[in-house]
C-alpha cells in the first residue's frame, strides 16, 4: 500500500491506496473552512498551524495499515509553502521511522488523477483544471508529457467566485453559495461583458480580473442589495464566467480534435459548468470525464492515485532532495 499526504492549502488529508488493484482503503480529509471564514479567505500561517494539529490525528487512524505500506507519498508542489512544509515534514519523518521510500507528487498531476481513483488511467486526455489557484487547459499524453494549451492571465475561475462572494458579503468559501443563489436568479438581468472578446484571435488565455471589477461596480451601484438582487448578480456572474471558459475552449478545439475531455479541481463541482461542458463534448462527439464530488477539491486520494503511477516508474526521491515549491511549471512540455 501507499500512504499519501495532502496539505497544499487548507485541507488536511491522508489516504491509503492498495498497489495491487488501486483500491482506496482509507481516506480522510479535515477542512479548515470554518476557521478561515472569518477572514474571507485562506490565511497561510493559520492553515499551517491547523495542519500541525489535524494531520497527526488523521495519521493515528491510518496506523493499522502501517505494516503493509511500501512507500510514503506527499504533495510537495505547487501550493502554499508554509502548508506544504507540514505534509512534507510528516512524510520525511514517516520515511525515516518506517524505513520506506518517498514519492514527491505534483498537486496538479494529482488533480488529473482524481478522474482515475480506483480505476485505470486514460490517456491521451484533454483536461480543464479549474480551482481556487489555477485555471488551465491541458493536453495530457501521459503524466510525464503534459502540454499547456491555455492558462489564466490573472485571477483563477474559482478565485473569482470567492472574491465575488466576499463583495456580496457571503461567507468563505463562496463558490457553492454563488451556484445556489444563481439557481434562483435572473442570469440576464446584469449584462456583464465576457472577458477578452476583443483581443487577438490568436490569444488563447483566461482572465477574470475585469469581470470581477464589473461585478464590484455593479454591487456599488445598487441602492438596495436585497436577496433577489444578490441572486441575479450571482446568476449573471456565473453565466459570464462560464461563457468565458467555453469561448476559449471552443477556440482551442476549433481545428483540434478531442476524444476524451476531463474537468478537475475544486470548481469542477459546479453543475452549471459541467452542463456546458457536456454540451460541448456532445458537439465534438467526445466523452466528458468528471471526478466524484468528494474528490474534486484537494484530497489525498488523488495524490495516492498519482503515487501509484510514480511507484510503478520507481520515481523515488531522497530525503534531502524532497523540497517544497510554491509553484511549478516544469510539468509542461
HELIX and SHEET records of a PDB file:
HELIX    1   1 UNK A   33  UNK A   37  1                                   5    
HELIX    2   2 UNK A   44  UNK A   62  1                                  19    
HELIX    3   3 UNK A   63  UNK A   68  5                                   6    
HELIX    4   4 UNK A   81  UNK A   98  1                                  18    
HELIX    5   5 UNK A  107  UNK A  113  1                                   7    
HELIX    6   6 UNK A  114  UNK A  116  5                                   3    
HELIX    7   7 UNK A  157  UNK A  167  1                                  11    
HELIX    8   8 UNK A  175  UNK A  182  1                                   8    
HELIX    9   9 UNK A  209  UNK A  221  1                                  13    
HELIX   10  10 UNK A  227  UNK A  252  1                                  26    
HELIX   11  11 UNK A  266  UNK A  269  5                                   4    
HELIX   12  12 UNK A  271  UNK A  283  1                                  13    
HELIX   13  13 UNK A  293  UNK A  295  5                                   3    
HELIX   14  14 UNK A  300  UNK A  312  1                                  13    
HELIX   15  15 UNK A  319  UNK A  321  5                                   3    
SHEET    1   A 5 UNK A  24  UNK A  31  0                                        
SHEET    2   A 5 UNK A  11  UNK A  17 -1                                        
SHEET    3   A 5 UNK A   2  UNK A   6 -1                                        
SHEET    4   A 5 UNK A  71  UNK A  77  1                                        
SHEET    5   A 5 UNK A 101  UNK A 106  1                                        
SHEET    1   B 5 UNK A 145  UNK A 151  0                                        
SHEET    2   B 5 UNK A 135  UNK A 142 -1                                        
SHEET    3   B 5 UNK A 125  UNK A 130 -1                                        
SHEET    4   B 5 UNK A 260  UNK A 264  1                                        
SHEET    5   B 5 UNK A 287  UNK A 290  1                                        
END                                                                             
